[in-house]
Amino acid sequence: MATAAGSERLGGRSARPEARLYGPGGVPTPASALPPRRRSTAMAGGGTAGRVLARAAGWGRPLAPKETLGLLEASVVHRQGALLALSKPPGLPVLGRPGELSLVLLLPALRRRLGLPAELHVVKAPARTPTTLRECSGLVLLSSCHRATEQLQRFFADARRRGQYPVTYHAVTVGVPAEAEGEIRTGLRWQQQGDTTVVVPVPAPGRRSLARKEVKSTLTHYRVLGAAGGCALLQLQPRTAFPEQLPVHLTLLLCPALGDHKHSSRVGRVLGVPFLLPPEAAPTRTQMLDEELLSRLGLSPQQLHRLPLHLHLQQLVLPEGPLCAPPPPPFLRTLRRLGLPGPREPSATRSPLPPH
C-alpha cells in the first residue's frame, strides 16, 4: 500500500514532502475537561513531542515528517477502545495530493508510535474538500475497527435527521452578524468558473434541481459567542454536509472567516458597509484586512497570505457524550489579540444527543 510504504521510510530520502503548518497543533485536552469515564484514557503530550511543539512556534514554518509525526502524537485528545481522536493543526491536509505529506500518510507511523494493534482510518474530519480539510483545524476522529466506524457514521446521520447537531465548529469572523443567533439556509452547487469549479449559493433552488441533486439544500445554525472591534467568535453547527458549506455560509452573513483566502472576496464594502458580490464578480485574492485590524493581529500586509483559516472543529457529540479539542495556538493568539472570549468548558450543544 503506497501510504504505508511512504510512512515506513520517514526520515529517509523518500520522506521529502513537508507540511505547511501554521504553528503547533492543539494541545491535549486536560483530563478535567473530559467526562469522568474518559479521564483515565486522555493522553497528554510531553517529552519529545512537547519539544516538537516548542520548535514549531510561528505561522507558516514548514515541518519535516518526523516533526509533524511528533506534533500529531502530542495532539491526541482521546483514546478509548478502537477510537482515537486528535486535534489537527491548520495547514496539514487530511488526504493530500500525490507526493504531499498528509495525515493519512502518517497514520501507519502514528499507529506504531502509539503502540496500537490495528491500522487506523478516518471516521470524521474538519470539512469535506481537500482545500478546506487542509486549512481547517480541529478534531479528527480515527478508528481501528470498521464496524465501529459504520456505527458512528450511522449515529451522525441519524442525529442530523432528528434535527440535532452532533458537530460544532468555532470561527473567528471579520464582521459581526446582525442577529446574535440564527440559521443560514440556502442551496449550494458547484459552478464552473474558468479553469476551476467553485461552490456558489442558490437562494431559491427549484424542485427539479434538488431532485436531480444539482443543488443541495443546506442549513447551518450559528450563535455569536463574543464580539469586539468589528470581529466575532461564532459557534457553527451544520445540519447538512456540503463541500465548503461553512465558509460560503459565513459570506452570506457578510462575515467571512478570518484567514479565508478563497471566499472572503465575495464580501465587498462601500463606505464601510458590507455587501455580497456575485461569485463571478469576486476577485481571487488573499483576504483583505484594514490597517487597524492588521495592527491588532500584529501582522503586516506582506504576512496576510500566511494567516491561517480560523475555522476549528471544536466538538463532536458521540453516543457516550461530547468530545472536545482546544483551538490551536494561532487561533488562541487571535482571540487574545482581538479581545474575544477564550475556549469554554465542554457543554451540551443546542440540541444535545441522548446517550445510547
N, C-alpha and C positions, 0 to 999 in steps of 0.2 A: 504494500500500500504506500503510495507516494508520500502522504503526510507523515506516516510513521517513520519511513526511511529518512525523511528530512530531519525529524526530531532526533533520531538516533545519532546524527552527526553534528549536534550542536557544539559549537566551539571550533569545529574543523573548517576546512575550506568550503564545504558546501553550505555552511550557515552564514552566508554573506548578507542576506537581506536584513534591514534594520527597520524597527517600528518607530514612527514619528510620534512620540508621546509628549503630552503637554504636562510635564511634571509627574510626580509619583501617583500611583493609583490610590484608591480609597484605603484608609487604614481599617484594620479589622474592627467589627462592631464589638464594643465592650460587652463582657458576659452579662453585666447588669442590665443591658438593653435588650437582651433576648428573653423569650419566655423561659420560666424555670426549667422545663423539661429539656431545653436546648443549651442551657448554660454549660453543662459539662462537655458539650461537643463543640463549642465555639473555639476556634483556633486563633491565637494572637500571633502576629508576626514578630520575629525577633532575630537576634544573632545576625547571620549573613544577610538574610532578607531585609532586616532593618537597615543595614548599611547600604544595601542597594537603594532603598527608598531615599536615604540621605544623598547619595550620589546623583539621583535622578532629579534633584530640585531644579526648577526653572522650566519655562514653557519652551517647547519646540526642540529640545535636545534629543537627538536620536539615541536609542538604546540598542545595544547588541543583544543577540538572542539570550545569552546567559543572564544578562541583567534583567531582561524582560521576564524570563522564567522566575527569577527571584522575586521580582515585583509581583507577579501573579500569586506566587506562594504566600507572600505577605498579605495579599488582598483577600484571602479566604475568610469568609464571614460565617460560614455554616458547613458542618459536616455531620451527617447522620445517615446511617444505613447506606443505601445506594445513591443518596443525594449529596451533592457538593455545590456550594454557592460561593461566588467571588464577586468582588466589585471591580469591574473592568475600567481601566483608565481611558480617558478620551484619547483618540488618535490610533488606537490599536484595532485593526479590523478583526471581526469575528471569523470571516471566511477568507478574505484577501484575494488578490489577483495571483496568477501564476508567478512563482518565484518571490512572493512577498511574504514576510513574516506575519503570522496571524495567530489568533488564539487557538483555532482548530489545529494548526500545525504544531503548536506547543503542547497539546493535550496529552499525547503519549509520554512525553518527558515529564510533564506535571504529575501524571498518574504515578510514575516510578518514584519521583521525588517525595510524594506524599505516602508512598507505600500502599497504594490501592490495588486490589486484586484483579480488577477488570478495567477494560478500556472505557473512557468517558466520551459522552456525546452531549450536544447542546439540547436542552429542553426549552429554555426561554432566554432571550437576549434582548437588549435595547433595540427598538425599532425593527425594520424588516428589509431594508435595502443596503447594499454594500456601502454607499456613501454615509448614510445615517448610522449604520452599525459601527462604522469606523469612528465617527465623531462623537456619538453619544457615550456617556459613561453610565456606570451603574450595574445592577445585579445581572449576573449571568448564572442561570440555574443549569447545572450539569447532572447527568445521571450515568450510572454504570449498568442500569437494568432497563431494557426496552419495554418491559411490561409496566414498570413504574412510570416511565415516560408517557406511554399511551394513557395511563390512568390520569396523570396530571394534565395532559392536553385536553382530555375529555372534561376534566374538572373546570379548566379555564373556559372552555367553550360553553359548558352548561351555565357557568356563572354569568357570562355575558347574556345568554338567552334569558336568564331570570332577571335581567336588568341590574346586575351587580357589577362592581368594578374591582376585579382582582389585581389590577396593575395600576400603580401610582408613580407618576413622574414629578420631578420638581424642575422648574425652568426659571432662569433669570431673563426678564424681557426688557427691551428698550421701549418704554411706554407703559402706561398703566391702563388696564381695561376700564371702560366707562362704568360697568357694573362690577360689584365685588364678587359676584358668583353667578354662574350661568352655564349655558350649554352652547356649543358650536355645532350646528347641523348643516351639512352640505353634501352634495355629491362630489366625488373625486374621480378623475380619469387620467389616463396617460395621453399626452398630446405631443406630436412631433413638432420640433422647432429646429429647423436647420438640420444639423447632423446629430442632434441629441433628442431624447424624449424627456419631457418634464411632467410632473403631476400638477394638474390645474383643477380649481374648484368648478363645480357645475351647480349653481344655486338652486335651480328648479329642474332636476333631471326628469325626463319623461319615462313613462312606464315601460316603453319598448326598450329604451337604452338600459334601464335597470334589469329588465328581463333577459336581455342579451348579454348582460354583465359587461357592457361597455362602460358603464358608470356604476360606482358603488356608493350607496348612501352611508355616510359616516357620522359619528357622534362622539364628541369629547366633552366631558364635564370639567369645568375649571373653577378654581377658587383662589382669590388673592390672599396670600399669607402675610404680605407686608409690602409697603411701597415707600420709596424715598428718592428724592431728586429726579423724578421722571422715570424711574425704573421700578420693577416689581419682581417679587418672588411669587410664582404661581404653582399651585398644585394642579396637575393634569391627570384625569382618569379617562382613558379612551374606552368607549364601549365597543368600538369596532377596531379592526386592524386593516390598515391600508398603507402601502409604502409612503413614507414621508408625511403621514397624516398629521402628526403633531406640529412640525414646523409650518406646514401650509395652514393649518387651523389658526396658529398664532398670528400669521399675517392677516387673516380675516378679522382678527381682533384689533388689527393695526398695531400690534405689539410683537414684533418679531423677536425670536430668541437671540440673546447676546451671543455673538460668535457664529451666527447663521450667515455664512458667506454665499449661500445658494438661493435662498428665498427672500431675504430681507430687503432686496432692492425692489420688491413689488410694493413696498410701502414708501410712498413719496411724501414730501412735505411742502406746503405753501404757507409762508408766514408762520411756520411752526405748527400748522395744523396738518395732521396726517391724513392721507387718502390712499386708496387702493388702486394700483396701476394694473391694467390687464397684463397677463403673463407675457404676451408677445411684445409689449412695450417696455417691459422692465429690463434694464441693462444687467448684464452678467458682470458682477464685480465683487470685490471684497466689501464687507459691510462697512457703511459709512457712519461714523460717530462724531458728534460735535466736540469741540475743544474742551469744554467743561467736563464732559463725561470721560474723555481720554485722560484728562488730568487726574480725575478721581480714581481711575483704574491704574494710573501710573504707567500709561503707555504713550508712545509716540505714534504718529500716523504710519511710520515705516514698520511698526510692530503689529499693526492691525491684523495682517494675514496670519499671525501666529496665535491670535486669540481663539481659544477652543470654544466649541459649541457648548453652551451652558444648558444642557438638557440631560437630566440624570434620572435613571430608573431607580427610584428610591425604595419602593416596597412592592413585594409580591405577597398576596394572601394565598397561603397553601391550606390544605384541609386541616392542618394542625394549628394554624394561626398565621399572623403576619411575619414576614422575613424582611429585614431592612438592611440597607447598605448606606454608609455615610458618603456624602459627596466627596469628590477628590479635592486635594489641596487647592488647585486653581479656582474651583467653584467656591470653596470656603473663603479664600482670599478675596474674591469678588464680593461676597456677602459682607465681609468686614469693611472693605473699602467703600461700599455703597451705603452702608448702614442698614442693611436688610437683615431680617431675623435669621439666626442660625438654625441648624437641624434640630428637630424636636424628637422627643422620645417616641417610640413606635406607638401608634394609636389605631383605633378602629377606623376603617375607611368610611366614606359616605354611606355605602351600602355594605355593611360587614357580611362576610360569608359565614354561614352556620358551620360548626365543626362536624366532620364526618366521623 
